[in-house]
Amino acid sequence: MAKPQEKVSFFERLKQIGQVFSFTAKQDKWFVPLVVAAVLIPVALTVVAALNLGLLWIPVGVLVTLLAVLIVLNLRSNTAMMNVAEGQPGAAASLMENMRGDWRVRPAASSTTQFDMVHVVIGRPGVILLAEGNPQRVKGLLGQERKRLSKVIGNAPLYDYVIGSEEGQLPVRKLRSTMLRLPRNLTGKDVNALDKRLGALMARPQMPKGAIPKNMRPSKGAFRQQRPR
């Protein structure tokens, strides 16, 4: 049974907004000037309207001012987060996990020790593979993952993207809009059934491809201790 979503108190919500405000101000030099403009312009219009049309326009002006600040905060904070996430390993999976809607994300379903990885996403469009890392190496990972998943996904559509800023790749900042534009090919029941099949397939984790780092290799003594006497 899914746990009910915990309610966030008013003061906790204000704290979260303050954290987002502080983060965005550090990352975006235009954020504070835009917030100032979002406050001053509605306030000036409210004063003019109140002097000419009556004091009833003051509450309207306050609401418009708050709305303008929230719009600026939402737009600029999203841009700031995209700038920070770009180039970070696992950024695509993290963004998909925080998207609204029914998206089942399995981060780094296939990976290498060089931080190349393929994330598997299940949603109404079908199965989506998001590859991050070296373009040449992730092509091989994508091919292996497509072959592995083709055994269980049946007729469900399969999409794949390489995340990056080069030609033919999908920039992180366009990931959300691209996912939302995909057609809804599956029903909710189809998504649940597909999720169960892929869950059974991926229950046994894969070892990362590539050489095992020295600090992860077992010592020779460990092998000797496992030998029967």
N, CA, C and O of each residue as an XYZ file, in Angstrom:
916
protein
N       0.822     -1.186      0.000
C       0.000      0.000      0.000
C       0.863      1.245      0.000
O       1.822      1.351      0.764
N       0.517      2.177     -0.855
C       1.316      3.401     -0.938
C       1.065      4.257      0.284
O      -0.068      4.363      0.754
N       2.101      4.860      0.792
C       1.969      5.724      1.966
C       1.332      7.040      1.563
O       1.693      7.600      0.529
N       0.380      7.556      2.362
C      -0.226      8.850      2.023
C       0.801      9.957      2.062
O       1.694      9.960      2.909
N       0.672     10.900      1.140
C       1.628     11.995      1.051
C       1.526     12.889      2.285
O       0.439     13.327      2.661
N       2.668     13.151      2.905
C       2.691     13.955      4.112
C       2.384     15.414      3.761
O       2.882     15.957      2.775
N       1.535     16.034      4.615
C       1.188     17.430      4.398
C       2.331     18.318      4.887
O       2.922     18.084      5.941
N       2.617     19.330      4.096
C       3.675     20.276      4.445
C       3.030     21.485      5.106
O       2.082     22.058      4.571
N       3.539     21.869      6.261
C       2.980     23.007      6.984
C       3.286     24.313      6.245
O       4.147     24.364      5.366
N       2.560     25.357      6.623
C       2.731     26.652      5.983
C       4.152     27.182      6.182
O       4.758     27.712      5.251
N       4.681     27.036      7.402
C       6.025     27.548      7.683
C       7.093     26.712      6.977
O       8.125     27.236      6.558
N       6.834     25.403      6.848
C       7.774     24.556      6.116
C       7.792     24.922      4.637
O       8.842     24.905      3.993
N       6.611     25.255      4.104
C       6.530     25.690      2.710
C       7.280     26.998      2.499
O       7.981     27.160      1.501
N       7.135     27.930      3.438
C       7.874     29.184      3.344
C       9.378     28.945      3.387
O      10.139     29.601      2.675
N       9.804     27.996      4.234
C      11.223     27.661      4.319
C      11.733     27.114      2.996
O      12.833     27.461      2.566
N      10.944     26.260      2.342
C      11.332     25.700      1.045
C      11.439     26.799     -0.012
O      12.371     26.810     -0.816
N      10.481     27.715     -0.002
C      10.523     28.827     -0.963
C      11.759     29.685     -0.726
O      12.397     30.143     -1.674
N      12.095     29.902      0.554
C      13.295     30.670      0.884
C      14.564     29.992      0.388
O      15.479     30.660     -0.093
N      14.623     28.672      0.501
C      15.792     27.933      0.022
C      15.916     28.028     -1.499
O      17.012     28.200     -2.033
N      14.789     27.914     -2.182
C      14.798     28.044     -3.646
C      15.213     29.456     -4.044
O      15.984     29.639     -4.986
N      14.704     30.444     -3.330
C      15.047     31.840     -3.603
C      16.547     32.066     -3.447
O      17.181     32.682     -4.304
N      17.117     31.560     -2.340
C      18.546     31.732     -2.077
C      19.395     31.023     -3.133
O      20.381     31.577     -3.618
N      19.007     29.798     -3.483
C      19.742     29.036     -4.502
C      19.727     29.760     -5.846
O      20.760     29.881     -6.504
N      18.551     30.238     -6.249
C      18.420     30.898     -7.549
C      19.200     32.207     -7.586
O      19.816     32.537     -8.599
N      19.175     32.952     -6.482
C      19.905     34.221     -6.436
C      21.405     34.003     -6.586
O      22.092     34.838     -7.175
N      21.926     32.895     -6.064
C      23.360     32.602     -6.183
C      23.742     32.166     -7.596
O      24.845     32.451     -8.063
N      22.833     31.482     -8.268
C      23.139     30.930     -9.577
C      22.819     31.860    -10.746
O      23.415     31.745    -11.816
N      21.872     32.787    -10.537
C      21.369     33.622    -11.630
C      21.511     35.102    -11.252
O      20.839     35.579    -10.338
N      22.375     35.814    -11.951
C      22.619     37.232    -11.626
C      21.436     38.123    -11.995
O      21.312     39.232    -11.475
N      20.568     37.650    -12.884
C      19.413     38.462    -13.289
C      18.196     38.228    -12.398
O      17.190     38.925    -12.531
N      18.276     37.270    -11.507
C      17.096     36.909    -10.728
C      16.618     38.054     -9.823
O      15.443     38.419     -9.851
N      17.525     38.614     -9.030
C      17.137     39.672     -8.092
C      16.589     40.900     -8.831
O      15.546     41.418     -8.433
N      17.258     41.393     -9.903
C      16.660     42.525    -10.637
C      15.277     42.224    -11.196
O      14.408     43.096    -11.209
N      15.065     40.981    -11.662
C      13.751     40.631    -12.194
C      12.694     40.588    -11.088
O      11.545     40.971    -11.307
N      13.091     40.121     -9.900
C      12.161     40.109     -8.770
C      11.803     41.534     -8.370
O      10.642     41.834     -8.091
N      12.800     42.407     -8.343
C      12.541     43.815     -8.005
C      11.561     44.431     -9.007
O      10.639     45.148     -8.619
N      11.766     44.147    -10.292
C      10.850     44.663    -11.318
C       9.455     44.074    -11.148
O       8.453     44.765    -11.337
N       9.396     42.766    -10.781
C       8.100     42.110    -10.585
C       7.343     42.690     -9.405
O       6.120     42.569     -9.335
N       8.057     43.322     -8.473
C       7.405     43.965     -7.322
C       7.047     45.415     -7.639
O       5.926     45.852     -7.380
N       8.000     46.159     -8.198
C       7.799     47.596     -8.388
C       6.723     47.918     -9.412
O       5.925     48.833     -9.206
N       6.691     47.174    -10.519
C       5.726     47.498    -11.577
C       4.280     47.301    -11.106
O       3.468     48.211    -11.276
N       3.924     46.137    -10.515
C       2.540     46.006    -10.017
C       2.206     46.985     -8.904
O       1.083     47.484     -8.834
N       3.188     47.271     -8.016
C       2.926     48.220     -6.933
C       2.626     49.603     -7.502
O       1.690     50.269     -7.059
N       3.414     50.034     -8.481
C       3.176     51.343     -9.093
C       1.806     51.406     -9.756
O       1.097     52.403     -9.620
N       1.427     50.346    -10.476
C       0.113     50.316    -11.116
C      -1.008     50.291    -10.079
O      -2.066     50.886    -10.283
N      -0.767     49.594     -8.961
C      -1.774     49.531     -7.897
C      -1.994     50.898     -7.266
O      -3.131     51.280     -6.988
N      -0.908     51.640     -7.039
C      -1.027     52.988     -6.455
C      -1.827     53.885     -7.379
O      -2.700     54.623     -6.924
N      -1.539     53.830     -8.673
C      -2.283     54.658     -9.636
C      -3.756     54.271     -9.649
O      -4.635     55.134     -9.655
N      -4.021     52.946     -9.652
C      -5.414     52.495     -9.678
C      -6.146     52.865     -8.394
O      -7.320     53.235     -8.435
N      -5.461     52.770     -7.247
C      -6.097     53.103     -5.970
C      -6.427     54.588     -5.872
O      -7.469     54.958     -5.329
N      -5.546     55.440     -6.394
C      -5.791     56.884     -6.338
C      -6.920     57.318     -7.252
O      -7.638     58.274     -6.960
N      -7.070     56.604     -8.364
C      -8.063     57.026     -9.347
C      -9.374     56.243     -9.265
O     -10.442     56.774     -9.571
N      -9.283     54.978     -8.849
C     -10.481     54.136     -8.886
C     -10.954     53.670     -7.512
O     -12.051     53.127     -7.386
N     -10.138     53.878     -6.489
C     -10.574     53.483     -5.156
C      -9.626     52.498     -4.505
O      -8.801     51.865     -5.164
N      -9.768     52.382     -3.172
C      -8.863     51.526     -2.396
C      -9.109     50.035     -2.609
O      -8.295     49.214     -2.185
N     -10.213     49.670     -3.256
C     -10.495     48.255     -3.501
C      -9.447     47.603     -4.402
O      -9.343     46.377     -4.435
N      -8.679     48.395     -5.125
C      -7.653     47.848     -6.012
C      -6.389     47.433     -5.254
O      -5.524     46.763     -5.819
N      -6.276     47.820     -3.991
C      -5.064     47.461     -3.235
C      -4.926     45.945     -3.046
O      -3.851     45.406     -3.311
N      -5.987     45.226     -2.592
C      -5.853     43.759     -2.487
C      -5.533     43.093     -3.822
O      -4.759     42.138     -3.890
N      -6.150     43.622     -4.887
C      -5.862     43.066     -6.221
C      -4.395     43.262     -6.569
O      -3.749     42.360     -7.103
N      -3.870     44.451     -6.263
C      -2.462     44.738     -6.544
C      -1.525     43.844     -5.755
O      -0.491     43.421     -6.273
N      -1.872     43.546     -4.499
C      -1.044     42.660     -3.682
C      -0.996     41.258     -4.280
O       0.068     40.643     -4.360
N      -2.161     40.760     -4.699
C      -2.212     39.422     -5.294
C      -1.436     39.365     -6.604
O      -0.727     38.394     -6.869
N      -1.570     40.410     -7.427
C      -0.830     40.448     -8.702
C       0.673     40.500     -8.449
O       1.444     39.869     -9.172
N       1.094     41.238     -7.439
C       2.516     41.326     -7.107
C       3.065     39.974     -6.676
O       4.129     39.557     -7.135
N       2.341     39.285     -5.792
C       2.771     37.950     -5.342
C       2.834     36.974     -6.512
O       3.767     36.178     -6.622
N       1.832     37.044     -7.382
C       1.804     36.156     -8.549
C       2.993     36.419     -9.456
O       3.613     35.478     -9.953
N       3.322     37.690     -9.679
C       4.449     38.041    -10.543
C       5.765     37.538     -9.958
O       6.618     37.044    -10.694
N       5.938     37.657     -8.642
C       7.172     37.181     -7.991
C       7.282     35.669     -8.110
O       8.363     35.147     -8.383
N       6.169     34.954     -7.906
C       6.191     33.496     -7.998
C       6.488     33.020     -9.417
O       7.179     32.020     -9.608
N       5.964     33.740    -10.414
C       6.249     33.372    -11.806
C       7.731     33.536    -12.117
O       8.346     32.665    -12.734
N       8.301     34.664    -11.684
C       9.737     34.887    -11.898
C      10.557     33.820    -11.165
O      11.520     33.287    -11.715
N      10.174     33.515     -9.932
C      10.893     32.509     -9.145
C      10.840     31.141     -9.816
O      11.851     30.442     -9.887
N       9.670     30.761    -10.306
C       9.518     29.459    -10.945
C      10.351     29.349    -12.215
O      11.055     28.360    -12.418
N      10.269     30.367    -13.067
C      10.988     30.325    -14.344
C      12.499     30.357    -14.144
O      13.221     29.555    -14.736
N      12.979     31.275    -13.315
C      14.424     31.432    -13.145
C      15.025     30.297    -12.325
O      16.171     29.915    -12.561
N      14.273     29.745    -11.358
C      14.799     28.626    -10.574
C      14.937     27.376    -11.440
O      15.897     26.619    -11.295
N      13.971     27.159    -12.344
C      14.084     26.019    -13.265
C      15.295     26.166    -14.161
O      16.014     25.197    -14.407
N      15.527     27.382    -14.654
C      16.696     27.628    -15.504
C      17.991     27.407    -14.731
O      18.936     26.815    -15.251
N      18.034     27.885    -13.487
C      19.226     27.712    -12.655
C      19.500     26.242    -12.383
O      20.651     25.807    -12.431
N      18.454     25.474    -12.099
C      18.632     24.045    -11.841
C      19.112     23.311    -13.078
O      19.932     22.398    -12.981
N      18.605     23.702    -14.245
C      19.054     23.078    -15.487
C      20.533     23.360    -15.732
O      21.277     22.479    -16.161
N      20.953     24.591    -15.457
C      22.361     24.947    -15.650
C      23.278     24.153    -14.727
O      24.363     23.736    -15.131
N      22.841     23.946    -13.487
C      23.644     23.187    -12.529
C      23.662     21.700    -12.895
O      24.691     21.036    -12.774
N      22.500     21.182    -13.349
C      22.387     19.753    -13.645
C      23.137     19.354    -14.913
O      23.582     18.213    -15.037
N      23.280     20.280    -15.849
C      23.897     19.952    -17.136
C      25.324     19.454    -16.943
O      26.159     20.133    -16.346
N      25.585     18.273    -17.452
C      26.916     17.687    -17.361
C      27.156     16.864    -16.113
O      28.207     16.235    -15.992
N      26.208     16.847    -15.174
C      26.360     16.069    -13.956
C      25.879     14.641    -14.193
O      24.792     14.458    -14.740
N      26.657     13.610    -13.799
C      26.206     12.216    -13.966
C      24.911     11.969    -13.209
O      24.774     12.361    -12.050
N      23.963     11.317    -13.868
C      22.693     10.996    -13.242
C      21.675     12.111    -13.260
O      20.601     11.968    -12.676
N      21.986     13.236    -13.925
C      21.069     14.382    -13.928
C      19.747     14.031    -14.605
O      18.686     14.448    -14.140
N      19.800     13.271    -15.697
C      18.573     12.940    -16.428
C      17.629     12.111    -15.567
O      16.424     12.359    -15.563
N      18.158     11.131    -14.839
C      17.320     10.293    -13.973
C      16.710     11.123    -12.856
O      15.542     10.947    -12.510
N      17.502     12.028    -12.292
C      17.012     12.869    -11.203
C      15.865     13.767    -11.675
O      14.876     13.940    -10.962
N      15.997     14.333    -12.868
C      14.939     15.190    -13.399
C      13.670     14.398    -13.681
O      12.565     14.878    -13.426
N      13.823     13.188    -14.207
C      12.661     12.362    -14.496
C      11.944     11.948    -13.218
O      10.716     11.868    -13.199
N      12.688     11.686    -12.159
C      12.091     11.287    -10.886
C      11.265     12.420    -10.277
O      10.338     12.166     -9.508
N      11.595     13.663    -10.614
C      10.894     14.813    -10.045
C       9.842     15.390    -10.982
O       9.219     16.406    -10.671
N       9.642     14.741    -12.132
C       8.610     15.209    -13.060
C       7.230     14.784    -12.589
O       7.069     13.729    -11.977
N       6.248     15.605    -12.875
C       4.876     15.240    -12.565
C       4.391     14.176    -13.534
O       4.783     14.149    -14.700
N       3.537     13.306    -13.033
C       3.009     12.248    -13.881
C       3.495     10.884    -13.431
O       4.283     10.762    -12.492
N       3.012      9.867    -14.116
C       3.350      8.488    -13.771
C       4.583      8.044    -14.556
O       4.476      7.462    -15.635
N       5.759      8.332    -13.986
C       7.018      7.941    -14.610
C       7.753      6.979    -13.668
O       8.060      7.343    -12.533
N       8.032      5.774    -14.125
C       8.747      4.778    -13.318
C      10.207      4.802    -13.769
O      10.515      4.403    -14.893
N      11.095      5.261    -12.915
C      12.495      5.494    -13.285
C      13.389      4.465    -12.597
O      13.305      4.258    -11.386
N      14.238      3.830    -13.384
C      15.264      2.925    -12.848
C      16.632      3.496    -13.228
O      17.139      3.236    -14.319
N      17.226      4.278    -12.316
C      18.506      4.934    -12.640
C      19.623      3.923    -12.852
O      19.705      2.908    -12.160
N      20.479      4.220    -13.820
C      21.685      3.415    -14.084
C      21.363      1.932    -14.151
O      22.016      1.119    -13.496
N      20.341      1.572    -14.955
C      20.025      0.163    -15.142
C      21.184     -0.573    -15.794
O      21.362     -1.774    -15.591
N      21.962      0.147    -16.572
C      23.182     -0.381    -17.180
C      24.254      0.697    -17.072
O      23.983      1.867    -17.340
N      25.473      0.313    -16.681
C      26.492      1.331    -16.435
C      27.889      0.754    -16.622
O      28.071     -0.458    -16.736
N      28.873      1.655    -16.652
C      30.279      1.275    -16.700
C      31.006      1.971    -15.561
O      30.460      2.864    -14.913
N      32.234      1.557    -15.326
C      33.035      2.179    -14.272
C      33.523      3.568    -14.669
O      34.104      4.273    -13.843
N      33.297      3.980    -15.930
C      33.658      5.332    -16.380
C      32.470      6.295    -16.275
O      32.480      7.362    -16.890
N      31.438      5.917    -15.488
C      30.245      6.744    -15.275
C      29.413      6.916    -16.538
O      28.698      7.907    -16.683
N      29.505      5.952    -17.451
C      28.535      5.886    -18.542
C      27.347      5.088    -18.017
O      27.528      4.075    -17.342
N      26.154      5.533    -18.319
C      24.983      4.854    -17.765
C      23.771      5.025    -18.653
O      23.652      5.991    -19.406
N      22.872      4.056    -18.544
C      21.600      4.101    -19.256
C      20.491      3.957    -18.221
O      20.426      2.963    -17.498
N      19.614      4.971    -18.158
C      18.472      4.935    -17.259
C      17.261      4.403    -18.025
O      17.064      4.736    -19.193
N      16.464      3.587    -17.370
C      15.245      3.041    -17.975
C      14.042      3.738    -17.348
O      13.883      3.754    -16.127
N      13.202      4.311    -18.199
C      12.010      5.023    -17.750
C      10.786      4.368    -18.383
O      10.763      4.113    -19.587
N       9.775      4.099    -17.570
C       8.516      3.546    -18.051
C       7.424      4.587    -17.820
O       7.303      5.142    -16.728
N       6.642      4.840    -18.845
C       5.577      5.820    -18.731
C       4.503      5.564    -19.767
O       4.535      4.549    -20.462
N       3.566      6.466    -19.872
C       2.487      6.306    -20.839
C       2.993      6.246    -22.285
O       2.376      5.563    -23.102
N       4.090      6.930    -22.635
C       4.598      6.779    -24.005
C       5.150      5.378    -24.298
O       5.122      4.940    -25.448
N       5.646      4.677    -23.289
C       6.269      3.369    -23.475
C       7.511      3.248    -22.614
O       7.532      3.695    -21.468
N       8.544      2.640    -23.176
C       9.834      2.494    -22.487
C      10.810      3.491    -23.096
O      10.937      3.589    -24.317
N      11.495      4.225    -22.232
C      12.417      5.270    -22.684
C      13.784      5.002    -22.083
O      13.912      4.817    -20.873
N      14.804      4.980    -22.927
C      16.185      4.812    -22.489
C      16.897      6.148    -22.577
O      16.901      6.787    -23.629
N      17.501      6.576    -21.469
C      18.247      7.834    -21.421
C      19.699      7.512    -21.118
O      20.015      7.013    -20.038
N      20.582      7.795    -22.064
C      21.994      7.456    -21.910
C      22.800      8.704    -21.569
O      22.608      9.762    -22.167
N      23.703      8.567    -20.599
C      24.596      9.655    -20.214
C      26.023      9.129    -20.200
O      26.283      8.004    -19.773
N      26.950      9.970    -20.677
C      28.353      9.579    -20.663
C      29.011      9.796    -22.007
O      28.549     10.604    -22.813
N      30.089      9.074    -22.247
C      30.823      9.171    -23.507
C      29.941      8.695    -24.667
O      29.434      7.574    -24.623
N      29.746      9.521    -25.703
C      28.815      9.154    -26.785
C      29.142      7.829    -27.453
O      28.232      7.086    -27.823
N      30.439      7.514    -27.616
C      30.797      6.269    -28.277
C      30.501      5.060    -27.397
O      30.008      4.040    -27.879
N      30.805      5.178    -26.097
C      30.580      4.037    -25.205
C      29.098      3.798    -24.937
O      28.663      2.650    -24.855
N      28.309      4.884    -24.799
C      26.901      4.692    -24.458
C      26.104      4.103    -25.623
O      25.032      3.535    -25.413
N      26.618      4.235    -26.845
C      25.932      3.601    -27.973
C      25.902      2.095    -27.794
O      24.892      1.443    -28.059
N      27.040      1.543    -27.335
C      27.080      0.111    -27.064
C      26.142     -0.282    -25.933
O      25.462     -1.305    -26.012
N      26.105      0.533    -24.875
C      25.200      0.261    -23.754
C      23.739      0.306    -24.199
O      22.929     -0.525    -23.789
N      23.413      1.292    -25.047
C      22.042      1.402    -25.543
C      21.649      0.167    -26.356
O      20.539     -0.349    -26.220
N      22.566     -0.297    -27.197
C      22.285     -1.486    -27.994
C      22.042     -2.710    -27.118
O      21.119     -3.485    -27.370
N      22.871     -2.882    -26.087
C      22.700     -4.012    -25.180
C      21.378     -3.921    -24.428
O      20.690     -4.925    -24.243
N      21.026     -2.707    -23.995
C      19.795     -2.539    -23.216
C      18.568     -2.749    -24.097
O      17.582     -3.337    -23.652
N      18.617     -2.281    -25.327
C      17.499     -2.487    -26.250
C      17.287     -3.976    -26.486
O      16.153     -4.455    -26.501
N      18.382     -4.701    -26.671
C      18.286     -6.147    -26.909
C      17.728     -6.864    -25.688
O      16.920     -7.783    -25.817
N      18.160     -6.444    -24.505
C      17.711     -7.087    -23.272
C      16.226     -6.823    -23.022
O      15.488     -7.732    -22.641
N      15.790     -5.583    -23.235
C      14.410     -5.229    -22.946
C      13.429     -5.741    -23.989
O      12.254     -5.956    -23.691
N      13.912     -5.938    -25.213
C      13.018     -6.392    -26.277
C      12.394     -7.749    -25.966
O      11.374     -8.111    -26.554
N      12.996     -8.502    -25.048
C      12.479     -9.823    -24.702
C      11.200     -9.759    -23.871
O      10.432    -10.720    -23.840
N      10.965     -8.617    -23.190
C       9.839     -8.571    -22.252
C       8.851     -7.433    -22.511
O       7.761     -7.444    -21.939
N       9.191     -6.452    -23.350
C       8.297     -5.298    -23.496
C       7.202     -5.524    -24.526
O       6.274     -4.720    -24.619
N       7.288     -6.593    -25.295
C       6.246     -6.879    -26.274
C       6.143     -5.804    -27.335
O       7.139     -5.437    -27.958
N       4.931     -5.296    -27.539
C       4.678     -4.277    -28.568
C       4.790     -2.854    -28.040
O       4.481     -1.906    -28.763
N       5.222     -2.685    -26.805
C       5.345     -1.338    -26.244
C       6.412     -0.550    -26.998
O       7.483     -1.090    -27.277
N       6.146      0.715    -27.333
C       7.152      1.533    -28.035
C       8.411      1.703    -27.188
O       8.348      1.785    -25.961
N       9.549      1.752    -27.866
C      10.834      1.924    -27.189
C      11.545      3.131    -27.788
O      11.821      3.165    -28.988
N      11.839      4.120    -26.949
C      12.549      5.333    -27.371
C      13.923      5.347    -26.691
O      14.086      4.826    -25.588
N      14.888      5.941    -27.357
C      16.197      6.111    -26.710
C      16.791      7.463    -27.075
O      16.644      7.943    -28.199
N      17.466      8.065    -26.102
C      18.084      9.380    -26.263
C      19.454      9.368    -25.596
O      19.652      8.751    -24.550
N      20.382     10.060    -26.223
C      21.686     10.311    -25.621
C      21.675     11.737    -25.095
O      21.483     12.681    -25.862
N      21.879     11.900    -23.797
C      21.835     13.221    -23.171
C      23.162     13.938    -23.395
O      24.228     13.394    -23.110
N      23.085     15.159    -23.907
C      24.303     15.927    -24.149
C      23.984     17.180    -24.942
O      22.828     17.443    -25.276
N      25.019     17.947    -25.239
C      24.834     19.220    -25.949
C      25.337     19.166    -27.386
O      25.278     20.173    -28.092
N      25.832     18.013    -27.836
C      26.332     17.908    -29.199
C      25.182     17.646    -30.170
O      24.049     17.389    -29.763
N      25.503     17.719    -31.465
C      24.496     17.513    -32.496
C      23.917     16.105    -32.406
O      24.656     15.129    -32.271
N      22.602     16.009    -32.482
C      21.947     14.715    -32.408
C      21.678     14.234    -31.000
O      21.083     13.173    -30.816
N      22.105     14.997    -29.990
C      21.879     14.626    -28.603
C      20.761     15.485    -28.009
O      20.392     16.519    -28.565
N      20.232     15.038    -26.869
C      19.137     15.742    -26.212
C      19.677     16.513    -25.009
O      20.128     15.902    -24.040
N      19.638     17.865    -25.055
C      20.099     18.649    -23.897
C      19.229     18.399    -22.678
O      18.030     18.150    -22.804
N      19.831     18.466    -21.498
C      19.098     18.244    -20.256
C      17.945     19.237    -20.132
O      16.863     18.872    -19.673
N      18.162     20.472    -20.531
C      17.129     21.504    -20.377
C      15.898     21.227    -21.250
O      14.827     21.775    -20.990
N      16.037     20.389    -22.273
C      14.903     20.067    -23.140
C      14.300     18.702    -22.819
O      13.378     18.254    -23.500
N      14.817     18.044    -21.788
C      14.354     16.685    -21.465
C      12.873     16.676    -21.095
O      12.105     15.871    -21.623
N      12.476     17.557    -20.200
C      11.093     17.569    -19.726
C      10.115     17.820    -20.866
O       9.139     17.086    -21.021
N      10.372     18.854    -21.665
C       9.446     19.187    -22.759
C       9.385     18.060    -23.790
O       8.328     17.785    -24.358
N      10.529     17.409    -24.028
C      10.552     16.297    -24.985
C       9.718     15.128    -24.488
O       8.972     14.528    -25.262
N       9.833     14.795    -23.203
C       9.061     13.692    -22.642
C       7.558     13.982    -22.690
O       6.758     13.088    -22.969
N       7.183     15.223    -22.420
C       5.764     15.577    -22.399
C       5.160     15.598    -23.797
O       3.945     15.473    -23.945
N       5.992     15.755    -24.822
C       5.479     15.762    -26.202
C       5.307     14.355    -26.778
O       4.675     14.191    -27.822
N       5.858     13.348    -26.117
C       5.728     11.989    -26.633
C       4.268     11.540    -26.566
O       3.558     11.890    -25.623
N       3.817     10.774    -27.551
C       2.409     10.326    -27.541
C       2.143      9.347    -26.409
O       3.036      8.602    -26.003
N       0.928      9.347    -25.906
C       0.522      8.410    -24.846
C       0.043      7.124    -25.503
O      -1.116      7.003    -25.901
N       0.945      6.181    -25.605
C       0.652      4.939    -26.304
C       0.077      3.857    -25.395
O      -0.542      2.912    -25.883
N       0.273      3.980    -24.078
C      -0.135      2.929    -23.151
C      -1.178      3.450    -22.170
O      -1.243      4.645    -21.884
N      -1.985      2.535    -21.663
C      -2.918      2.860    -20.596
C      -2.224      2.683    -19.247
O      -1.104      2.177    -19.182
N      -2.892      3.102    -18.173
C      -2.320      2.915    -16.848
C      -2.083      1.455    -16.522
O      -1.074      1.114    -15.905
N      -3.014      0.573    -16.934
C      -2.842     -0.861    -16.699
C      -1.649     -1.411    -17.473
O      -0.912     -2.258    -16.968
N      -1.461     -0.926    -18.699
C      -0.310     -1.360    -19.498
C       0.992     -0.981    -18.807
O       1.937     -1.770    -18.775
N       1.041      0.231    -18.253
C       2.243      0.705    -17.566
C       2.542     -0.174    -16.354
O       3.696     -0.537    -16.122
N       1.508     -0.520    -15.578
C       1.706     -1.365    -14.403
C       2.221     -2.745    -14.786
O       3.143     -3.267    -14.160
N       1.617     -3.337    -15.824
C       2.046     -4.665    -16.266
C       3.477     -4.633    -16.779
O       4.272     -5.524    -16.483
N       3.803     -3.594    -17.556
C       5.152     -3.466    -18.099
C       6.169     -3.243    -16.990
O       7.280     -3.771    -17.041
N       5.789     -2.468    -15.996
C       6.676     -2.202    -14.864
C       6.996     -3.489    -14.114
O       8.138     -3.690    -13.699
N       6.012     -4.360    -13.934
C       6.245     -5.631    -13.250
C       7.180     -6.535    -14.038
O       8.062     -7.174    -13.465
N       6.988     -6.587    -15.352
C       7.854     -7.440    -16.181
C       9.300     -6.950    -16.156
O      10.233     -7.744    -16.036
N       9.473     -5.635    -16.271
C      10.830     -5.094    -16.239
C      11.436     -5.219    -14.848
O      12.645     -5.406    -14.710
N      10.600     -5.117    -13.815
C      11.098     -5.287    -12.455
C      11.660     -6.679    -12.244
O      12.698     -6.843    -11.603
N      10.975     -7.694    -12.785
C      11.463     -9.060    -12.669
C      12.757     -9.246    -13.456
O      13.658     -9.961    -13.019
N      12.845     -8.596    -14.623
C      14.046     -8.716    -15.444
C      15.249     -8.077    -14.765
O      16.363     -8.594    -14.850
N      15.022     -6.937    -14.081
C      16.117     -6.177    -13.499
C      16.344     -6.478    -12.021
O      17.127     -5.800    -11.355
N      15.655     -7.499    -11.513
C      15.820     -7.830    -10.096
C      17.248     -8.252     -9.795
O      17.743     -8.055     -8.685
N      17.902     -8.829    -10.785
C      19.295     -9.222    -10.630
C      20.174     -8.136    -11.233
O      20.244     -8.028    -12.457
N      20.852     -7.323    -10.414
C      21.639     -6.201    -10.946
C      22.799     -6.663    -11.801
O      23.391     -7.718    -11.569
N      23.114     -5.836    -12.811
C      24.238     -6.121    -13.692
C      25.522     -5.540    -13.119
O      25.506     -4.491    -12.475
N      26.626     -6.225    -13.357
C      27.929     -5.676    -12.986
C      28.304     -4.590    -13.977
O      28.064     -4.746    -15.174
N      28.889     -3.489    -13.508
C      29.326     -2.443    -14.432
C      30.338     -2.965    -15.436
O      31.197     -3.777    -15.093
N      30.237     -2.500    -16.677
C      31.194     -2.899    -17.705
C      32.508     -2.149    -17.507
O      32.511     -0.993    -17.085
N      33.625     -2.810    -17.813
C      34.931     -2.173    -17.715
C      35.778     -2.775    -16.618
O      35.352     -3.682    -15.902
N      36.980     -2.255    -16.499
C      37.909     -2.784    -15.504
C      37.435     -2.445    -14.099
O      36.905     -1.359    -13.863
N      37.626     -3.377    -13.162
C      37.258     -3.153    -11.772
C      38.337     -2.327    -11.101
O      39.509     -2.700    -11.151
N      37.971     -1.193    -10.461
C      38.987     -0.383     -9.781
C      39.730     -1.187     -8.729
O      39.173     -2.105     -8.128
N      41.016     -0.832     -8.507
C      41.862     -1.588     -7.587
C      41.291     -1.612     -6.177
O      41.383     -2.624     -5.483
N      40.697     -0.485     -5.747
C      40.186     -0.441     -4.378
C      38.928     -1.261     -4.188
O      38.461     -1.407     -3.058
N      38.350     -1.814     -5.285
C      37.164     -2.648     -5.180
C      37.487     -4.125     -5.374
O      36.615     -4.977     -5.204
N      38.750     -4.438     -5.734
C      39.124     -5.829     -5.962
C      39.343     -6.548     -4.639
O      39.957     -5.985     -3.732
N      38.850     -7.795     -4.503
C      39.096     -8.545     -3.267
C      40.562     -8.927     -3.155
O      41.240     -9.144     -4.159
N      41.033     -9.004     -1.947
C      42.433     -9.377     -1.730
C      42.639    -10.857     -2.014
O      41.696    -11.647     -1.984
N      43.895    -11.223     -2.291
C      44.209    -12.624     -2.559
C      43.919    -13.494     -1.342
O      43.536    -14.655     -1.479
N      44.101    -12.936     -0.166
C      43.837    -13.692      1.045
C      42.376    -14.075      1.181
O      42.046    -15.105      1.768
N      41.498    -13.234      0.632
C      40.065    -13.529      0.713
C      39.721    -14.782     -0.063
O      38.876    -15.571      0.362
N      40.390    -14.972     -1.228
C      40.165    -16.191     -2.011
C      40.670    -17.427     -1.273
O      40.023    -18.474     -1.291
N      41.845    -17.299     -0.612
C      42.424    -18.434      0.096
C      41.536    -18.862      1.260
O      41.430    -20.048      1.571
N      40.888    -17.861      1.911
C      40.036    -18.187      3.049
C      38.771    -18.915      2.622
O      38.171    -19.643      3.412
N      38.360    -18.715      1.352
C      37.141    -19.351      0.887
C      37.378    -20.784      0.424
O      36.425    -21.541      0.237
N      38.667    -21.170      0.234
C      38.958    -22.523     -0.246
C      38.677    -23.543      0.845
O      39.007    -23.289      2.003
N      38.082    -24.684      0.523
C      37.853    -25.719      1.557
C      39.148    -26.315      2.017
O      40.052    -26.525      1.208
N      39.264    -26.590      3.272
C      40.479    -27.178      3.848
C      40.396    -28.701      3.843
O      41.326    -29.371      4.289
